Amino acid sequence: MTTTLIKSAVAAATMAALLSVPTVASAEQAKKISFRGMQVSAPAKWTTEYVEWNDIGKDWRQVYTTGCVDKPTCPGFDIVGPKVIKGGQDMESYKTRRPFAPGTGVSGCRFGPENGYGERFPDDKPAVSGYRQVGRHKAQYREWAGECYSFKTDKRSATFTQREWYLPKEGILIVDGWNTPGLAKILERATWK
């Protein structure tokens, strides 16, 4: 895997996601995504599914922003609830002082998780920290600088930014490791039951 190939894949995925975000979401173009009382109006092309891991039920929802088939490398974001935030068997609990990474082992590189490349967050502090609107609620917001690296050489092969919106009272964490175009605006317009 070379940096050029990774950059090309990221550019193609970002462009595909950008083209899938409508400027004005009409009823025909929009799909409602609901999670723990929050509803967002997303582009109709986006797909979603629940993650089945350690009997967490419907507490982890993945949203894919392109029509790709290879799910581990599909651009998108995650919406998780209290069971995932709390952690448990084979899952790390979420702490706001470090980026969301629920697995207890090394994660494969999101741009191509084939053997030999992992992910890490080299900085102890977020690059950006503050608050952002998610509908009528204010979320704790953080951006973490991440990188893929070679297990053999320990050299960085690609970089990414992981954005996180955390709503502790509502028990919701939104994690975007693909810098999904338009997601911040979509979350600002979220509605609540």
QUIUR-V900959 format. One record per backbone hydrogen bond with DSSP energy under -0.5 kcal/mol. CO is the residue of the C=O (numbers start at 1). NH is the residue of the N-H. Records with the same first field share a line. If there is no record, write none. Layout:
CO->NH  NH
//
This chain:
2->6
3->7
4->8
5->9
6->10
7->11
8->12
9->13
10->14
11->15
12->16
13->17
14->18
15->19
16->20
17->21
18->21
20->22
24->26
26->30
29->44
31->42
32->34
33->40
35->38
37->193
38->35
39->191
40->33  42
42->31
43->46
47->64
49->62
51->53
53->56
56->59
59->81
60->51
61->79
62->49
63->77
64->47
69->71
70->73
71->74
75->65  66
76->177
77->63
78->175
79->61
80->173
81->84  85
82->86
83->87
85->94
88->91
90->104
91->88
95->98
102->92
107->119
109->112
114->117
116->151
117->109
118->149
120->122  147
128->143
130->141
132->139
134->137
137->134  139
139->132
140->166
141->130
142->164
143->127  128
144->146  162
145->123
146->160
147->120
148->157  158
149->118
150->154
155->150
158->148
160->146
161->163
162->144
163->176
164->142  166
165->167  174
166->140  168
167->171  172
172->167
173->80  175
174->165
175->78  177
176->163
180->183
182->186
183->187
184->188
185->189
187->135  190
191->39
//
